[in-house]
Amino acid sequence: MNKVIYKLLAKLNKALLPSYSKQRLDLSKANKFQMALIGWRYFITTKALD
């Protein structure tokens, strides 16, 4: 059941949140909000793949 939720959240992330890799964002210049979004997307993606 949890995996289904994480897969749904991963699809929502992809549709709603910006992709910083496509924008070529330098991680050393990212602000705290951008770093939080990157961390959130990473967490959800890894949980959805497990």
ModelCIF file with pLDDT and N, C-alpha, C, O atoms, coordinates in Angstrom:
data_MODEL
#
_entry.id   MODEL 
#
_entity.id                         1 
_entity.type                       polymer 
_entity.pdbx_number_of_molecules   1 
#
_entity_poly.entity_id                      1 
_entity_poly.type                           'polypeptide(L)' 
_entity_poly.nstd_linkage                   no 
_entity_poly.nstd_monomer                   no 
_entity_poly.pdbx_seq_one_letter_code       MNKVIYKLLAKLNKALLPSYSKQRLDLSKANKFQMALIGWRYFITTKALD 
_entity_poly.pdbx_seq_one_letter_code_can   MNKVIYKLLAKLNKALLPSYSKQRLDLSKANKFQMALIGWRYFITTKALD 
_entity_poly.pdbx_strand_id                 A 
#
loop_
_entity_poly_seq.entity_id 
_entity_poly_seq.num 
_entity_poly_seq.mon_id 
_entity_poly_seq.hetero 
1 1  MET n 
1 2  ASN n 
1 3  LYS n 
1 4  VAL n 
1 5  ILE n 
1 6  TYR n 
1 7  LYS n 
1 8  LEU n 
1 9  LEU n 
1 10 ALA n 
1 11 LYS n 
1 12 LEU n 
1 13 ASN n 
1 14 LYS n 
1 15 ALA n 
1 16 LEU n 
1 17 LEU n 
1 18 PRO n 
1 19 SER n 
1 20 TYR n 
1 21 SER n 
1 22 LYS n 
1 23 GLN n 
1 24 ARG n 
1 25 LEU n 
1 26 ASP n 
1 27 LEU n 
1 28 SER n 
1 29 LYS n 
1 30 ALA n 
1 31 ASN n 
1 32 LYS n 
1 33 PHE n 
1 34 GLN n 
1 35 MET n 
1 36 ALA n 
1 37 LEU n 
1 38 ILE n 
1 39 GLY n 
1 40 TRP n 
1 41 ARG n 
1 42 TYR n 
1 43 PHE n 
1 44 ILE n 
1 45 THR n 
1 46 THR n 
1 47 LYS n 
1 48 ALA n 
1 49 LEU n 
1 50 ASP n 
#
_struct_asym.id          A 
_struct_asym.entity_id   1 
#
loop_
_ma_qa_metric.id 
_ma_qa_metric.mode 
_ma_qa_metric.name 
_ma_qa_metric.software_group_id 
_ma_qa_metric.type 
1 global pLDDT . pLDDT 
2 local  pLDDT . pLDDT 
#
_ma_qa_metric_global.metric_id      1 
_ma_qa_metric_global.metric_value   91.02 
_ma_qa_metric_global.model_id       1 
_ma_qa_metric_global.ordinal_id     1 
#
loop_
_ma_qa_metric_local.label_asym_id 
_ma_qa_metric_local.label_comp_id 
_ma_qa_metric_local.label_seq_id 
_ma_qa_metric_local.metric_id 
_ma_qa_metric_local.metric_value 
_ma_qa_metric_local.model_id 
_ma_qa_metric_local.ordinal_id 
A MET 1  2 76.00 1 1  
A ASN 2  2 86.00 1 2  
A LYS 3  2 89.00 1 3  
A VAL 4  2 93.00 1 4  
A ILE 5  2 94.00 1 5  
A TYR 6  2 94.00 1 6  
A LYS 7  2 94.00 1 7  
A LEU 8  2 94.00 1 8  
A LEU 9  2 93.00 1 9  
A ALA 10 2 93.00 1 10 
A LYS 11 2 93.00 1 11 
A LEU 12 2 93.00 1 12 
A ASN 13 2 90.00 1 13 
A LYS 14 2 90.00 1 14 
A ALA 15 2 92.00 1 15 
A LEU 16 2 90.00 1 16 
A LEU 17 2 86.00 1 17 
A PRO 18 2 85.00 1 18 
A SER 19 2 87.00 1 19 
A TYR 20 2 88.00 1 20 
A SER 21 2 85.00 1 21 
A LYS 22 2 86.00 1 22 
A GLN 23 2 88.00 1 23 
A ARG 24 2 91.00 1 24 
A LEU 25 2 90.00 1 25 
A ASP 26 2 89.00 1 26 
A LEU 27 2 88.00 1 27 
A SER 28 2 91.00 1 28 
A LYS 29 2 92.00 1 29 
A ALA 30 2 91.00 1 30 
A ASN 31 2 94.00 1 31 
A LYS 32 2 96.00 1 32 
A PHE 33 2 94.00 1 33 
A GLN 34 2 94.00 1 34 
A MET 35 2 95.00 1 35 
A ALA 36 2 95.00 1 36 
A LEU 37 2 93.00 1 37 
A ILE 38 2 93.00 1 38 
A GLY 39 2 94.00 1 39 
A TRP 40 2 95.00 1 40 
A ARG 41 2 93.00 1 41 
A TYR 42 2 93.00 1 42 
A PHE 43 2 94.00 1 43 
A ILE 44 2 94.00 1 44 
A THR 45 2 92.00 1 45 
A THR 46 2 93.00 1 46 
A LYS 47 2 93.00 1 47 
A ALA 48 2 93.00 1 48 
A LEU 49 2 91.00 1 49 
A ASP 50 2 81.00 1 50 
#
loop_
_atom_site.group_PDB 
_atom_site.id 
_atom_site.type_symbol 
_atom_site.label_atom_id 
_atom_site.label_alt_id 
_atom_site.label_comp_id 
_atom_site.label_asym_id 
_atom_site.label_entity_id 
_atom_site.label_seq_id 
_atom_site.pdbx_PDB_ins_code 
_atom_site.Cartn_x 
_atom_site.Cartn_y 
_atom_site.Cartn_z 
_atom_site.occupancy 
_atom_site.B_iso_or_equiv 
_atom_site.pdbx_formal_charge 
_atom_site.auth_seq_id 
_atom_site.auth_comp_id 
_atom_site.auth_asym_id 
_atom_site.auth_atom_id 
_atom_site.pdbx_PDB_model_num 
ATOM 1   N N  . MET A 1 1  ? 0.825  -1.204 0.000   1.00 76.00 ? 1  MET A N  1 
ATOM 2   C CA . MET A 1 1  ? 0.000  0.000  0.000   1.00 76.00 ? 1  MET A CA 1 
ATOM 3   C C  . MET A 1 1  ? 0.864  1.261  0.000   1.00 76.00 ? 1  MET A C  1 
ATOM 4   O O  . MET A 1 1  ? 0.559  2.216  -0.714  1.00 76.00 ? 1  MET A O  1 
ATOM 5   N N  . ASN A 1 2  ? 1.931  1.275  0.787   1.00 86.00 ? 2  ASN A N  1 
ATOM 6   C CA . ASN A 1 2  ? 2.798  2.455  0.846   1.00 86.00 ? 2  ASN A CA 1 
ATOM 7   C C  . ASN A 1 2  ? 3.463  2.738  -0.485  1.00 86.00 ? 2  ASN A C  1 
ATOM 8   O O  . ASN A 1 2  ? 3.630  3.896  -0.870  1.00 86.00 ? 2  ASN A O  1 
ATOM 9   N N  . LYS A 1 3  ? 3.846  1.673  -1.192  1.00 89.00 ? 3  LYS A N  1 
ATOM 10  C CA . LYS A 1 3  ? 4.533  1.857  -2.469  1.00 89.00 ? 3  LYS A CA 1 
ATOM 11  C C  . LYS A 1 3  ? 3.614  2.540  -3.473  1.00 89.00 ? 3  LYS A C  1 
ATOM 12  O O  . LYS A 1 3  ? 4.074  3.338  -4.290  1.00 89.00 ? 3  LYS A O  1 
ATOM 13  N N  . VAL A 1 4  ? 2.333  2.238  -3.422  1.00 93.00 ? 4  VAL A N  1 
ATOM 14  C CA . VAL A 1 4  ? 1.364  2.864  -4.323  1.00 93.00 ? 4  VAL A CA 1 
ATOM 15  C C  . VAL A 1 4  ? 1.284  4.364  -4.038  1.00 93.00 ? 4  VAL A C  1 
ATOM 16  O O  . VAL A 1 4  ? 1.201  5.174  -4.961  1.00 93.00 ? 4  VAL A O  1 
ATOM 17  N N  . ILE A 1 5  ? 1.309  4.717  -2.782  1.00 94.00 ? 5  ILE A N  1 
ATOM 18  C CA . ILE A 1 5  ? 1.253  6.131  -2.395  1.00 94.00 ? 5  ILE A CA 1 
ATOM 19  C C  . ILE A 1 5  ? 2.495  6.864  -2.880  1.00 94.00 ? 5  ILE A C  1 
ATOM 20  O O  . ILE A 1 5  ? 2.402  7.975  -3.402  1.00 94.00 ? 5  ILE A O  1 
ATOM 21  N N  . TYR A 1 6  ? 3.669  6.236  -2.706  1.00 94.00 ? 6  TYR A N  1 
ATOM 22  C CA . TYR A 1 6  ? 4.909  6.878  -3.146  1.00 94.00 ? 6  TYR A CA 1 
ATOM 23  C C  . TYR A 1 6  ? 4.961  7.011  -4.659  1.00 94.00 ? 6  TYR A C  1 
ATOM 24  O O  . TYR A 1 6  ? 5.478  8.002  -5.176  1.00 94.00 ? 6  TYR A O  1 
ATOM 25  N N  . LYS A 1 7  ? 4.431  6.028  -5.375  1.00 94.00 ? 7  LYS A N  1 
ATOM 26  C CA . LYS A 1 7  ? 4.398  6.126  -6.842  1.00 94.00 ? 7  LYS A CA 1 
ATOM 27  C C  . LYS A 1 7  ? 3.479  7.268  -7.274  1.00 94.00 ? 7  LYS A C  1 
ATOM 28  O O  . LYS A 1 7  ? 3.792  7.998  -8.214  1.00 94.00 ? 7  LYS A O  1 
ATOM 29  N N  . LEU A 1 8  ? 2.351  7.421  -6.592  1.00 94.00 ? 8  LEU A N  1 
ATOM 30  C CA . LEU A 1 8  ? 1.435  8.522  -6.889  1.00 94.00 ? 8  LEU A CA 1 
ATOM 31  C C  . LEU A 1 8  ? 2.103  9.869  -6.594  1.00 94.00 ? 8  LEU A C  1 
ATOM 32  O O  . LEU A 1 8  ? 2.006  10.801 -7.392  1.00 94.00 ? 8  LEU A O  1 
ATOM 33  N N  . LEU A 1 9  ? 2.774  9.966  -5.457  1.00 93.00 ? 9  LEU A N  1 
ATOM 34  C CA . LEU A 1 9  ? 3.486  11.204 -5.118  1.00 93.00 ? 9  LEU A CA 1 
ATOM 35  C C  . LEU A 1 9  ? 4.600  11.505 -6.120  1.00 93.00 ? 9  LEU A C  1 
ATOM 36  O O  . LEU A 1 9  ? 4.843  12.667 -6.443  1.00 93.00 ? 9  LEU A O  1 
ATOM 37  N N  . ALA A 1 10 ? 5.276  10.472 -6.612  1.00 93.00 ? 10 ALA A N  1 
ATOM 38  C CA . ALA A 1 10 ? 6.337  10.676 -7.599  1.00 93.00 ? 10 ALA A CA 1 
ATOM 39  C C  . ALA A 1 10 ? 5.757  11.239 -8.899  1.00 93.00 ? 10 ALA A C  1 
ATOM 40  O O  . ALA A 1 10 ? 6.368  12.104 -9.526  1.00 93.00 ? 10 ALA A O  1 
ATOM 41  N N  . LYS A 1 11 ? 4.603  10.762 -9.300  1.00 93.00 ? 11 LYS A N  1 
ATOM 42  C CA . LYS A 1 11 ? 3.964  11.283 -10.511 1.00 93.00 ? 11 LYS A CA 1 
ATOM 43  C C  . LYS A 1 11 ? 3.518  12.727 -10.310 1.00 93.00 ? 11 LYS A C  1 
ATOM 44  O O  . LYS A 1 11 ? 3.640  13.550 -11.218 1.00 93.00 ? 11 LYS A O  1 
ATOM 45  N N  . LEU A 1 12 ? 3.000  13.035 -9.116  1.00 93.00 ? 12 LEU A N  1 
ATOM 46  C CA . LEU A 1 12 ? 2.612  14.412 -8.821  1.00 93.00 ? 12 LEU A CA 1 
ATOM 47  C C  . LEU A 1 12 ? 3.830  15.333 -8.796  1.00 93.00 ? 12 LEU A C  1 
ATOM 48  O O  . LEU A 1 12 ? 3.771  16.458 -9.293  1.00 93.00 ? 12 LEU A O  1 
ATOM 49  N N  . ASN A 1 13 ? 4.929  14.858 -8.221  1.00 90.00 ? 13 ASN A N  1 
ATOM 50  C CA . ASN A 1 13 ? 6.166  15.647 -8.204  1.00 90.00 ? 13 ASN A CA 1 
ATOM 51  C C  . ASN A 1 13 ? 6.607  15.973 -9.619  1.00 90.00 ? 13 ASN A C  1 
ATOM 52  O O  . ASN A 1 13 ? 6.968  17.109 -9.925  1.00 90.00 ? 13 ASN A O  1 
ATOM 53  N N  . LYS A 1 14 ? 6.574  14.968 -10.474 1.00 90.00 ? 14 LYS A N  1 
ATOM 54  C CA . LYS A 1 14 ? 7.031  15.165 -11.850 1.00 90.00 ? 14 LYS A CA 1 
ATOM 55  C C  . LYS A 1 14 ? 6.143  16.169 -12.578 1.00 90.00 ? 14 LYS A C  1 
ATOM 56  O O  . LYS A 1 14 ? 6.631  16.965 -13.381 1.00 90.00 ? 14 LYS A O  1 
ATOM 57  N N  . ALA A 1 15 ? 4.853  16.134 -12.304 1.00 92.00 ? 15 ALA A N  1 
ATOM 58  C CA . ALA A 1 15 ? 3.921  17.017 -13.001 1.00 92.00 ? 15 ALA A CA 1 
ATOM 59  C C  . ALA A 1 15 ? 3.917  18.441 -12.438 1.00 92.00 ? 15 ALA A C  1 
ATOM 60  O O  . ALA A 1 15 ? 3.765  19.403 -13.191 1.00 92.00 ? 15 ALA A O  1 
ATOM 61  N N  . LEU A 1 16 ? 4.082  18.577 -11.135 1.00 90.00 ? 16 LEU A N  1 
ATOM 62  C CA . LEU A 1 16 ? 3.874  19.884 -10.505 1.00 90.00 ? 16 LEU A CA 1 
ATOM 63  C C  . LEU A 1 16 ? 5.149  20.637 -10.129 1.00 90.00 ? 16 LEU A C  1 
ATOM 64  O O  . LEU A 1 16 ? 5.194  21.864 -10.221 1.00 90.00 ? 16 LEU A O  1 
ATOM 65  N N  . LEU A 1 17 ? 6.172  19.918 -9.713  1.00 86.00 ? 17 LEU A N  1 
ATOM 66  C CA . LEU A 1 17 ? 7.378  20.589 -9.225  1.00 86.00 ? 17 LEU A CA 1 
ATOM 67  C C  . LEU A 1 17 ? 8.377  20.816 -10.350 1.00 86.00 ? 17 LEU A C  1 
ATOM 68  O O  . LEU A 1 17 ? 8.437  20.034 -11.298 1.00 86.00 ? 17 LEU A O  1 
ATOM 69  N N  . PRO A 1 18 ? 9.162  21.883 -10.246 1.00 85.00 ? 18 PRO A N  1 
ATOM 70  C CA . PRO A 1 18 ? 10.141 22.166 -11.310 1.00 85.00 ? 18 PRO A CA 1 
ATOM 71  C C  . PRO A 1 18 ? 11.279 21.155 -11.303 1.00 85.00 ? 18 PRO A C  1 
ATOM 72  O O  . PRO A 1 18 ? 11.657 20.631 -10.255 1.00 85.00 ? 18 PRO A O  1 
ATOM 73  N N  . SER A 1 19 ? 11.813 20.890 -12.477 1.00 87.00 ? 19 SER A N  1 
ATOM 74  C CA . SER A 1 19 ? 12.972 20.015 -12.613 1.00 87.00 ? 19 SER A CA 1 
ATOM 75  C C  . SER A 1 19 ? 14.219 20.892 -12.707 1.00 87.00 ? 19 SER A C  1 
ATOM 76  O O  . SER A 1 19 ? 14.450 21.559 -13.715 1.00 87.00 ? 19 SER A O  1 
ATOM 77  N N  . TYR A 1 20 ? 15.007 20.881 -11.653 1.00 88.00 ? 20 TYR A N  1 
ATOM 78  C CA . TYR A 1 20 ? 16.192 21.734 -11.619 1.00 88.00 ? 20 TYR A CA 1 
ATOM 79  C C  . TYR A 1 20 ? 17.316 21.175 -12.476 1.00 88.00 ? 20 TYR A C  1 
ATOM 80  O O  . TYR A 1 20 ? 18.204 21.922 -12.886 1.00 88.00 ? 20 TYR A O  1 
ATOM 81  N N  . SER A 1 21 ? 17.297 19.888 -12.753 1.00 85.00 ? 21 SER A N  1 
ATOM 82  C CA . SER A 1 21 ? 18.336 19.343 -13.631 1.00 85.00 ? 21 SER A CA 1 
ATOM 83  C C  . SER A 1 21 ? 18.123 19.826 -15.065 1.00 85.00 ? 21 SER A C  1 
ATOM 84  O O  . SER A 1 21 ? 19.093 20.064 -15.786 1.00 85.00 ? 21 SER A O  1 
ATOM 85  N N  . LYS A 1 22 ? 16.885 19.970 -15.479 1.00 86.00 ? 22 LYS A N  1 
ATOM 86  C CA . LYS A 1 22 ? 16.608 20.494 -16.818 1.00 86.00 ? 22 LYS A CA 1 
ATOM 87  C C  . LYS A 1 22 ? 16.941 21.981 -16.903 1.00 86.00 ? 22 LYS A C  1 
ATOM 88  O O  . LYS A 1 22 ? 17.270 22.484 -17.978 1.00 86.00 ? 22 LYS A O  1 
ATOM 89  N N  . GLN A 1 23 ? 16.859 22.674 -15.794 1.00 88.00 ? 23 GLN A N  1 
ATOM 90  C CA . GLN A 1 23 ? 17.185 24.099 -15.758 1.00 88.00 ? 23 GLN A CA 1 
ATOM 91  C C  . GLN A 1 23 ? 18.681 24.330 -15.543 1.00 88.00 ? 23 GLN A C  1 
ATOM 92  O O  . GLN A 1 23 ? 19.139 25.472 -15.513 1.00 88.00 ? 23 GLN A O  1 
ATOM 93  N N  . ARG A 1 24 ? 19.437 23.245 -15.396 1.00 91.00 ? 24 ARG A N  1 
ATOM 94  C CA . ARG A 1 24 ? 20.895 23.307 -15.196 1.00 91.00 ? 24 ARG A CA 1 
ATOM 95  C C  . ARG A 1 24 ? 21.261 24.125 -13.950 1.00 91.00 ? 24 ARG A C  1 
ATOM 96  O O  . ARG A 1 24 ? 22.169 24.955 -13.982 1.00 91.00 ? 24 ARG A O  1 
ATOM 97  N N  . LEU A 1 25 ? 20.539 23.875 -12.858 1.00 90.00 ? 25 LEU A N  1 
ATOM 98  C CA . LEU A 1 25 ? 20.799 24.573 -11.604 1.00 90.00 ? 25 LEU A CA 1 
ATOM 99  C C  . LEU A 1 25 ? 22.085 24.053 -10.972 1.00 90.00 ? 25 LEU A C  1 
ATOM 100 O O  . LEU A 1 25 ? 22.269 22.846 -10.819 1.00 90.00 ? 25 LEU A O  1 
ATOM 101 N N  . ASP A 1 26 ? 22.960 24.963 -10.610 1.00 89.00 ? 26 ASP A N  1 
ATOM 102 C CA . ASP A 1 26 ? 24.181 24.613 -9.901  1.00 89.00 ? 26 ASP A CA 1 
ATOM 103 C C  . ASP A 1 26 ? 23.824 24.435 -8.424  1.00 89.00 ? 26 ASP A C  1 
ATOM 104 O O  . ASP A 1 26 ? 23.314 25.361 -7.794  1.00 89.00 ? 26 ASP A O  1 
ATOM 105 N N  . LEU A 1 27 ? 24.089 23.253 -7.874  1.00 88.00 ? 27 LEU A N  1 
ATOM 106 C CA . LEU A 1 27 ? 23.702 22.978 -6.495  1.00 88.00 ? 27 LEU A CA 1 
ATOM 107 C C  . LEU A 1 27 ? 24.395 23.890 -5.491  1.00 88.00 ? 27 LEU A C  1 
ATOM 108 O O  . LEU A 1 27 ? 23.847 24.154 -4.420  1.00 88.00 ? 27 LEU A O  1 
ATOM 109 N N  . SER A 1 28 ? 25.572 24.368 -5.812  1.00 91.00 ? 28 SER A N  1 
ATOM 110 C CA . SER A 1 28 ? 26.272 25.257 -4.884  1.00 91.00 ? 28 SER A CA 1 
ATOM 111 C C  . SER A 1 28 ? 25.618 26.638 -4.837  1.00 91.00 ? 28 SER A C  1 
ATOM 112 O O  . SER A 1 28 ? 25.855 27.404 -3.903  1.00 91.00 ? 28 SER A O  1 
ATOM 113 N N  . LYS A 1 29 ? 24.800 26.958 -5.837  1.00 92.00 ? 29 LYS A N  1 
ATOM 114 C CA . LYS A 1 29 ? 24.118 28.253 -5.872  1.00 92.00 ? 29 LYS A CA 1 
ATOM 115 C C  . LYS A 1 29 ? 22.634 28.153 -5.544  1.00 92.00 ? 29 LYS A C  1 
ATOM 116 O O  . LYS A 1 29 ? 21.925 29.159 -5.586  1.00 92.00 ? 29 LYS A O  1 
ATOM 117 N N  . ALA A 1 30 ? 22.157 26.966 -5.222  1.00 91.00 ? 30 ALA A N  1 
ATOM 118 C CA . ALA A 1 30 ? 20.745 26.772 -4.910  1.00 91.00 ? 30 ALA A CA 1 
ATOM 119 C C  . ALA A 1 30 ? 20.429 27.336 -3.529  1.00 91.00 ? 30 ALA A C  1 
ATOM 120 O O  . ALA A 1 30 ? 21.227 27.220 -2.600  1.00 91.00 ? 30 ALA A O  1 
ATOM 121 N N  . ASN A 1 31 ? 19.248 27.950 -3.410  1.00 94.00 ? 31 ASN A N  1 
ATOM 122 C CA . ASN A 1 31 ? 18.854 28.457 -2.100  1.00 94.00 ? 31 ASN A CA 1 
ATOM 123 C C  . ASN A 1 31 ? 18.225 27.328 -1.278  1.00 94.00 ? 31 ASN A C  1 
ATOM 124 O O  . ASN A 1 31 ? 18.088 26.207 -1.769  1.00 94.00 ? 31 ASN A O  1 
ATOM 125 N N  . LYS A 1 32 ? 17.847 27.616 -0.047  1.00 96.00 ? 32 LYS A N  1 
ATOM 126 C CA . LYS A 1 32 ? 17.359 26.581 0.857   1.00 96.00 ? 32 LYS A CA 1 
ATOM 127 C C  . LYS A 1 32 ? 16.048 25.958 0.376   1.00 96.00 ? 32 LYS A C  1 
ATOM 128 O O  . LYS A 1 32 ? 15.833 24.757 0.541   1.00 96.00 ? 32 LYS A O  1 
ATOM 129 N N  . PHE A 1 33 ? 15.187 26.759 -0.211  1.00 94.00 ? 33 PHE A N  1 
ATOM 130 C CA . PHE A 1 33 ? 13.923 26.231 -0.718  1.00 94.00 ? 33 PHE A CA 1 
ATOM 131 C C  . PHE A 1 33 ? 14.166 25.254 -1.875  1.00 94.00 ? 33 PHE A C  1 
ATOM 132 O O  . PHE A 1 33 ? 13.537 24.198 -1.947  1.00 94.00 ? 33 PHE A O  1 
ATOM 133 N N  . GLN A 1 34 ? 15.074 25.615 -2.767  1.00 94.00 ? 34 GLN A N  1 
ATOM 134 C CA . GLN A 1 34 ? 15.396 24.727 -3.886  1.00 94.00 ? 34 GLN A CA 1 
ATOM 135 C C  . GLN A 1 34 ? 16.037 23.435 -3.387  1.00 94.00 ? 34 GLN A C  1 
ATOM 136 O O  . GLN A 1 34 ? 15.746 22.359 -3.910  1.00 94.00 ? 34 GLN A O  1 
ATOM 137 N N  . MET A 1 35 ? 16.897 23.530 -2.393  1.00 95.00 ? 35 MET A N  1 
ATOM 138 C CA . MET A 1 35 ? 17.514 22.335 -1.833  1.00 95.00 ? 35 MET A CA 1 
ATOM 139 C C  . MET A 1 35 ? 16.477 21.448 -1.146  1.00 95.00 ? 35 MET A C  1 
ATOM 140 O O  . MET A 1 35 ? 16.569 20.222 -1.205  1.00 95.00 ? 35 MET A O  1 
ATOM 141 N N  . ALA A 1 36 ? 15.496 22.067 -0.497  1.00 95.00 ? 36 ALA A N  1 
ATOM 142 C CA . ALA A 1 36 ? 14.427 21.289 0.132   1.00 95.00 ? 36 ALA A CA 1 
ATOM 143 C C  . ALA A 1 36 ? 13.606 20.549 -0.929  1.00 95.00 ? 36 ALA A C  1 
ATOM 144 O O  . ALA A 1 36 ? 13.249 19.388 -0.733  1.00 95.00 ? 36 ALA A O  1 
ATOM 145 N N  . LEU A 1 37 ? 13.309 21.205 -2.041  1.00 93.00 ? 37 LEU A N  1 
ATOM 146 C CA . LEU A 1 37 ? 12.576 20.547 -3.121  1.00 93.00 ? 37 LEU A CA 1 
ATOM 147 C C  . LEU A 1 37 ? 13.372 19.402 -3.726  1.00 93.00 ? 37 LEU A C  1 
ATOM 148 O O  . LEU A 1 37 ? 12.809 18.353 -4.040  1.00 93.00 ? 37 LEU A O  1 
ATOM 149 N N  . ILE A 1 38 ? 14.654 19.589 -3.889  1.00 93.00 ? 38 ILE A N  1 
ATOM 150 C CA . ILE A 1 38 ? 15.508 18.531 -4.428  1.00 93.00 ? 38 ILE A CA 1 
ATOM 151 C C  . ILE A 1 38 ? 15.518 17.338 -3.477  1.00 93.00 ? 38 ILE A C  1 
ATOM 152 O O  . ILE A 1 38 ? 15.425 16.190 -3.913  1.00 93.00 ? 38 ILE A O  1 
ATOM 153 N N  . GLY A 1 39 ? 15.629 17.604 -2.200  1.00 94.00 ? 39 GLY A N  1 
ATOM 154 C CA . GLY A 1 39 ? 15.608 16.541 -1.199  1.00 94.00 ? 39 GLY A CA 1 
ATOM 155 C C  . GLY A 1 39 ? 14.282 15.810 -1.170  1.00 94.00 ? 39 GLY A C  1 
ATOM 156 O O  . GLY A 1 39 ? 14.252 14.584 -1.066  1.00 94.00 ? 39 GLY A O  1 
ATOM 157 N N  . TRP A 1 40 ? 13.188 16.545 -1.260  1.00 95.00 ? 40 TRP A N  1 
ATOM 158 C CA . TRP A 1 40 ? 11.849 15.946 -1.271  1.00 95.00 ? 40 TRP A CA 1 
ATOM 159 C C  . TRP A 1 40 ? 11.679 15.033 -2.476  1.00 95.00 ? 40 TRP A C  1 
ATOM 160 O O  . TRP A 1 40 ? 11.206 13.905 -2.340  1.00 95.00 ? 40 TRP A O  1 
ATOM 161 N N  . ARG A 1 41 ? 12.065 15.515 -3.657  1.00 93.00 ? 41 ARG A N  1 
ATOM 162 C CA . ARG A 1 41 ? 11.936 14.714 -4.874  1.00 93.00 ? 41 ARG A CA 1 
ATOM 163 C C  . ARG A 1 41 ? 12.807 13.462 -4.794  1.00 93.00 ? 41 ARG A C  1 
ATOM 164 O O  . ARG A 1 41 ? 12.389 12.389 -5.229  1.00 93.00 ? 41 ARG A O  1 
ATOM 165 N N  . TYR A 1 42 ? 13.998 13.590 -4.248  1.00 93.00 ? 42 TYR A N  1 
ATOM 166 C CA . TYR A 1 42 ? 14.894 12.445 -4.095  1.00 93.00 ? 42 TYR A CA 1 
ATOM 167 C C  . TYR A 1 42 ? 14.288 11.416 -3.149  1.00 93.00 ? 42 TYR A C  1 
ATOM 168 O O  . TYR A 1 42 ? 14.283 10.224 -3.453  1.00 93.00 ? 42 TYR A O  1 
ATOM 169 N N  . PHE A 1 43 ? 13.782 11.861 -2.014  1.00 94.00 ? 43 PHE A N  1 
ATOM 170 C CA . PHE A 1 43 ? 13.189 10.964 -1.023  1.00 94.00 ? 43 PHE A CA 1 
ATOM 171 C C  . PHE A 1 43 ? 12.017 10.186 -1.616  1.00 94.00 ? 43 PHE A C  1 
ATOM 172 O O  . PHE A 1 43 ? 11.944 8.966  -1.467  1.00 94.00 ? 43 PHE A O  1 
ATOM 173 N N  . ILE A 1 44 ? 11.106 10.883 -2.283  1.00 94.00 ? 44 ILE A N  1 
ATOM 174 C CA . ILE A 1 44 ? 9.935  10.236 -2.854  1.00 94.00 ? 44 ILE A CA 1 
ATOM 175 C C  . ILE A 1 44 ? 10.333 9.281  -3.971  1.00 94.00 ? 44 ILE A C  1 
ATOM 176 O O  . ILE A 1 44 ? 9.782  8.185  -4.071  1.00 94.00 ? 44 ILE A O  1 
ATOM 177 N N  . THR A 1 45 ? 11.276 9.679  -4.808  1.00 92.00 ? 45 THR A N  1 
ATOM 178 C CA . THR A 1 45 ? 11.712 8.820  -5.908  1.00 92.00 ? 45 THR A CA 1 
ATOM 179 C C  . THR A 1 45 ? 12.341 7.533  -5.394  1.00 92.00 ? 45 THR A C  1 
ATOM 180 O O  . THR A 1 45 ? 12.051 6.454  -5.911  1.00 92.00 ? 45 THR A O  1 
ATOM 181 N N  . THR A 1 46 ? 13.200 7.633  -4.379  1.00 93.00 ? 46 THR A N  1 
ATOM 182 C CA . THR A 1 46 ? 13.840 6.427  -3.866  1.00 93.00 ? 46 THR A CA 1 
ATOM 183 C C  . THR A 1 46 ? 12.836 5.501  -3.195  1.00 93.00 ? 46 THR A C  1 
ATOM 184 O O  . THR A 1 46 ? 12.960 4.281  -3.298  1.00 93.00 ? 46 THR A O  1 
ATOM 185 N N  . LYS A 1 47 ? 11.846 6.060  -2.511  1.00 93.00 ? 47 LYS A N  1 
ATOM 186 C CA . LYS A 1 47 ? 10.815 5.238  -1.881  1.00 93.00 ? 47 LYS A CA 1 
ATOM 187 C C  . LYS A 1 47 ? 9.921  4.569  -2.922  1.00 93.00 ? 47 LYS A C  1 
ATOM 188 O O  . LYS A 1 47 ? 9.481  3.436  -2.721  1.00 93.00 ? 47 LYS A O  1 
ATOM 189 N N  . ALA A 1 48 ? 9.647  5.258  -4.033  1.00 93.00 ? 48 ALA A N  1 
ATOM 190 C CA . ALA A 1 48 ? 8.803  4.702  -5.078  1.00 93.00 ? 48 ALA A CA 1 
ATOM 191 C C  . ALA A 1 48 ? 9.514  3.575  -5.828  1.00 93.00 ? 48 ALA A C  1 
ATOM 192 O O  . ALA A 1 48 ? 8.862  2.659  -6.328  1.00 93.00 ? 48 ALA A O  1 
ATOM 193 N N  . LEU A 1 49 ? 10.832 3.635  -5.909  1.00 91.00 ? 49 LEU A N  1 
ATOM 194 C CA . LEU A 1 49 ? 11.583 2.607  -6.627  1.00 91.00 ? 49 LEU A CA 1 
ATOM 195 C C  . LEU A 1 49 ? 11.861 1.380  -5.789  1.00 91.00 ? 49 LEU A C  1 
ATOM 196 O O  . LEU A 1 49 ? 12.080 0.303  -6.343  1.00 91.00 ? 49 LEU A O  1 
ATOM 197 N N  . ASP A 1 50 ? 11.859 1.501  -4.481  1.00 81.00 ? 50 ASP A N  1 
ATOM 198 C CA . ASP A 1 50 ? 12.142 0.344  -3.607  1.00 81.00 ? 50 ASP A CA 1 
ATOM 199 C C  . ASP A 1 50 ? 11.071 -0.705 -3.675  1.00 81.00 ? 50 ASP A C  1 
ATOM 200 O O  . ASP A 1 50 ? 11.168 -1.730 -3.000  1.00 81.00 ? 50 ASP A O  1 
#
